Amino acid sequence: MTLATPLSPAAHSAAFERFPVASLMNVTQRPPAVFTHGRGCWLWDSEGRAYLDLVQGWAVNTLGHAPPAIATALAEQAGRLVQAGPGFYNDRAVELAQRLTALSGLDRCFFTNSGAEANEGAIKLARKFGQVHRGGAFEIITFEHAFHGRTLATMSASGKPGFDTLFAPQVAGFPKARLNDIDSVRALVGANTVAVMLETIQGEAGIIEASATFMQALRALCDTHGLLLMLDEVQTGIARTGELWGFEASGVRPDVMTLGKGLGGGVPIGAVLARDAVCCFAHGDQGGTYNGNALVCAAASAVLDAVSAPGFLANVRSRSAQLRNGLDAIAKRIGSTPVRGRGLLLALELPRVDQALRVADTLRERAGGPGSQPGLLVNPVRPQCLRFVPALNITADEVELALSLLDSSIAR
């Protein structure tokens, strides 16, 4: 394959004439490509350029783009029942809740439309638990550099730099500890504390993992003080780490767990799972118009069918080892630190600050027209860090191609 020549500004303008983007609210810096279709690990834009996608909607597309299993589930369910309404049961929601509780070891499930909504629901549940069982305790200890979503409460719970002033004033009640520092958590426990909430792997922070020792100490601390341990598995859940749940690596079971992203495989759905003793919402405390509608629950069930199939998790672990080994070899050549993360949630630190965005741009702009050099999509999650979250069914050949493209672009 030959190296693609990036499109000229004039060519970009011509593409945008076909797809005028000015009608979209400008909330983030987007590259000029306009994607029109995908299949598995690949995306194609409006000019016919191909991209090997190791971002997958930010760890959303568990089975890649346009997976037949989800397409079939959606088509069949759309002809049967889309939405009965939140005031009624539907068979797809009941079935999915039963499967998730059985697989997680938790007892009850509340469906949402996103991971942020799931975390918002977990915060509400913890505060209601504090009202009912802990004399009005409401504080939830969270962590520096954490990311829990973009609602006002979840932004306040997050420790992402800048979130504390973006839409000030914050929602109160989220003191921040340091990940993997149990003493920093212990120092924040007080009469108003009701829960501790964290990601098993901090994704937006650059793939920083909560150690098994820390998780076990956190479980013991919560048990000692009667606090809820709430795990945000929006990014790590549904096989992303090579196990069904991120908490399995530590052997620690939460009181509350939230899901999103990969649960729907690209279809918007989230969930709050909790022990029965924690479920203290009264009628009317929580709800949502589209929560648990039959259409999205059918899609999520198709995802669970796939990740529960024999050999699926083993293949995730094999592709993880292949990708990690290749990234570690690149890291060694460029004088960087070993790769971080588990499963297919990995991060490569680069030698220089602000290099990640340049590398990501170079990789994307390699894409040529039909039959030419493909581009590679990676996520510059931090100025010096690339995040890799491919589809969980990526093939060995696709991993090898991605490593080759990355290696040659970094060398340039």
N, C-alpha and C positions, 0 to 999 in steps of 0.2 A: 504494500500500500504506500502511496505517496503522501507526503505531508500536505494538509489542506492549507490553502491561503485564506485567512480570515476575510469575511465580507467587508467590502468598502462601506463607508457611511451612506453612499448613494444606494447601494444594494439593500442596506438595512431600511432605509426610508421606503424603498419600493415594497419590501416585505410588509412594512407597517401600513402601507396604503391598503393592502388587502385585509389586514387585521388591525384596524385603528384602536390603539390601546389607551388613548387619552380619556376614554370614557370610564376607565377603571381608576378608582381612587389610588393615589400614589402613596403607598405606605411602606414600600421597601424598594431597594435598588435591584432591578431585574435585568438579566442579560437580554440581548435583542432577539434571541430565537423565540418563535411562537410554536409551541409543540401541538401537534395535531393527532398523533396516534402513537400507541406503544404496544409492545408484545414481550412479555417476560421481562428480561433485564434490559430491553432496548426501548429507546424513544426515537421518534422522527419528527422533524420540524416541518414548517410550511414550505421550505425550500428543498425537501427531500434528504436533508443531512441526517445521518444516523449517530446516535450517542449511546454508549454503554453506560447505564445509569446505576451508580453506586450511592445514590441519595434516596431514591424510591420514595419521594414525597416526605422525606425526613422520617424514615423508618416506619412508614405507614403501609406500604405495599408488600405485605407478608409473602404473597405468591407472585409478585411482579405485576407488570402492567397487563390489563385486560385478561386476567386468568379465566379460562373457560369455566372452571368450577363456580366462580362467583357470578360470571355472566349468566350461566344457566340458572343458578339459584335466584337471581334477581328477576330474570324473565319469567320463570315459572311462578314465583311468588307474586309478581305484579299482576298476573292474570288470575290470581286467587284472592288475595287480600293485601292491601298496602297498609291501611291505617284504620283500626277500629276505634281508636281514641284512648287517651290515658285513663279514662274511667272504667275501662273494661279489660278483661283478660284477653290475650290472643295466644293461640297454640305455639307460635314460633318463639315468643318471649318466654313462655313457661318452659319450653324445651331447652332454650339456651341458658336460662337461669339454672336449671337443674344440672346441666353439664358443667357450667362454670363452678358452681358450688362443690360438686363432686370432685372436680379436678384440683381445686384449690384447697379443699379441706375447711373452707368457710361455710357459713350456713345460709346467708341470704344475699340477694342481689338487687340493686336498683340500677336501671339503665339510664344513660344520659346520651347526649349527642356528640360528646367530645371528651378528651382527657381532661381539659380544663374544667368542664362542667362536673366531671367525676370528682376532681380534687375539691371543687367548690362544695359539692355534696358531702364529701368526707369531712370538710371543715364544719359544715352545718351539723353533721351527725355528732362530731366530737363536742361541739358547743352545747347541743341538746343533751348529750350524755352528762356533761358537766352540770347542767341545770338540774337534771333529774337525780344524779348519783353523787355529785361532788360539791354540793353547796354553792353552785353558780360558777365554778371554775371554768375559765374560757381560754386561757393562753395555750397555744400550741407551739412548742419549740421546733423551729425549722433550722436550716443550715445556710451558712455563707455559700454563695455561688450556686445555690439550688435554683431549679426552674420548675414551677408547678402550673404555669398557664398564664393567660392574659386577661382574666377577669380582674376586677379591682382587688378582691380578696386573695386570689391566687398570686397576683403580682406582689402583694404585700407579704405573702408567705414565702415568696421566692427570695433568694439572696443574690440575684443577678445585679451587678453594678448598674446604677442608674434607675432601676425600677423604683427606688425609694422616693424619687422626686418627679418622675415622669407625669403622674396624675395625682399629685399630692392634694390633700393629705391621704396618707395610707390608712388602710384598715388596721386598727390597733390589735395587739395580742399575738404577735409572732416574734418573740425574741430569737436571736440567731446564735447557734452554736457552730463549732468547727467540726467538719467531717473527720471521723477517725480519732477524735479527741474526746473520750468519754468524760473527762473532768470538766470540759467546757459545757457539756450537757448537764452534768450534775450540778454545776454552779447556777444554772438557770431554773432549776426545779423549785417551785414555791407553792404557796397556798392556792394560787390561781391557775396552776398548771393542770391541764387535763390530758394532753397527748404530746407525742413526739412524732413528727412527720418528715420523711426523707425518701429520696430516690436511692435504690440499691446501687445504681451507677449514675452519677451526675452527668447527664448527656451534654447540656449546653456549656458546662464548665470545662469540657474537653475530655470527657470519658474518664472521670475520677471515681474509682470504685470504693464503696464502703467495705472495709475488710471484714472477714468472717469473725475475727476476734472482737471488733467493734460492734458488729451486729449482735453478737451473743451478750456482750456487756450491756448493750442498750436494752435488749429484752429483759435481762435481769433487773436493770434499773427501773424499767416500767413496771415490772411485776412487784418490786419492792414498794413503790409509791402508788400503785393502783392506777397507773397511766395507760392510755391507749397507745399502742405502737401502730402507726399508720404508714404503709409503704406505697409510694407512688411508683407503680409499675407500668405507667403509660407507655414508656419507651422500652423497658426491659421485659415486659410480659409477652406471652404468646410466642415462646420459643426463640426470642431474639438472642438470648445468651447461650443457646445450646441446650437449655433445659426449659421446661414449660414456663417456669417463673424464675425471676431473678433471685428471689430469696432462698431458693433451694441450695445455692452454693454455701450458705452459712448455716443451714439447718434450723433457721429461726422462722417461726410462723407468726405472721402479723395478726392483729385484731381487726384491722381494716386494710383493704388493698384496693387501689384504683387502677383501672385499665382504660385504654383508648387506642390510638394509632393502629397497631397491628391487629387488633381484635376484629376490625371490619375489613382488613385487607384493602383499604382505599375507600370504603364506604363509611360515612361518619357515624360512629357509635362509641360510647364509653360505658363504663360500669363501675359501681361501688360495690365491693363485696365485704361482708362483715360477719363476725361471730354473732350468734343469736342474742347473746347477753348485751351486745352493744346497740342493737337495733331498737331505738327508743323513740323514733319519730311518731308523733300523733297524726291522725288523719288531717290532711291539709298543710302539714309542715313542709312537705317537699313534693315536687311534681314537675311536669314539663309536657308541652303539647305533643311533641314528636317522640318522647322517650319510649324506647322499647317497641317502636312500631314493627309490624310483622316483616316489612321489606328488609330493613337493616338487620334484623335478627336472623333472617334466613341467610343473608350473606355471611354473617359472623359464624353461623353454624357450619357453613361450607368451609370457612377458614379452619375451624376446629377439626373438621373431618380430615383436612389435609395435614395439619401439624400433628395430629394423633395417629396418622397412618404409620405402619411399621417402616422403620428405616429413615423417617423424615428427620428426626432429631440427630440421628447418627450422621446423616449427610450434612446437617448444619455444622456439626462439630468438625467434620472432615474439611469442609470448605473454610471454616474458621482457621484451622491449623495451617492450611495451604496459604490463605491470605496473610495470616500473622507471620509465617515464616518468610514470605516474600517481602512483607513490609519491614520486618526486622533486618533482612539483608540490605534493603535500601537504607534503613536507619544507620546501620553500621558503616556503610560506604560514605554517608554524608556527615558522619560524626554526631549523630543524634542519639537520643535515649531510646530504650526498648519500647515497643508498641504497647499501648494500654488498652484494656477492655477485655470482654469475654464474648464468645460466640461470634456473631456477625454484627457486633457493635464495637468497632475498633478505632483507635486514633493514632496518627503518626505526628510526632513533634518534629518541626523543621528547624534548621540551625539558626535562621534569622527571623527577627520580628518583622511582621507584615509580609512574610513570604507566602503564606498560605493562599491569600486571595490571588496573587500573581500566578501561582502554580495552578489553581483551579481555573482561572481564566485561560491560561495557556492550554490546558487539557481540553476545555470545552471548545476553544476556537480551532482546534485541530480538525474538526469535522469538515469534510468536504461533501460534494454532491453525491448522488447515487453511485455506488461502486467505488468510492474513494475512501480515504482514511477516516475512521470513525472518531468522534470526540469521546471524551470520558467525563462524566459528571461526578464530582466529589464535593463535599461540603467543607468550606473553610470555617469551621465552627469557632475558632479563635484566630487571632492574627498570625499565630505561629503554629497552628494545629489544624490538620485535616481529619475529618470524621468520615468513616466508611460504614454505611448501613445498607448493603445490597439486599435484594430479594433473598429470602431464605432458601429458595430453590435454585440459586445461581449454580451454574455448572463449573466443573474444573477448568474447562477451556476458557470460559468467560473470566474466571479469576486470573488465569495466566495472561490473557490479553490485557486485562486491567493493570496488572503489575508491570507488564512491558511498556504500556503507554505512560504510566506514572514514572517509571524509572527513566525513560528517555526524556520526558519533559523536565524532570528535576535536573537531569544532567545538563540540559540546555541552559 
